[in-house]
Amino acid sequence: MKKTYKIDVDCANCAAKMEEQVKKTAGVKDAVVSFMTLKLKVEFEEGVDEKEVMTAALKNCKKVEDDCEIFFE
């Protein structure tokens, strides 16, 4: 399953680092962050709880930029 989320990130460099953190999150097959559109596209692994995975992804992203947001609720 693929989904797109609105994100709040301050710079392109941070967006690239956030993309890497989301890709490392358990349950994520692939992820792409677009700084220009402020969108995060995530492809989930089969059978995962989307909300649980996105909560973990946000936690990982906050390690890069503590004031970032991913709007998934």
Secondary structure, DSSP 8 states (H G I E B T S, - for coil): -EEEEEEE-S-HHHHHHHHHHHHHSTTEEEEEEETTTTEEEEEE-TT--HHHHHHHHHHHHHHH-TT-EEE--
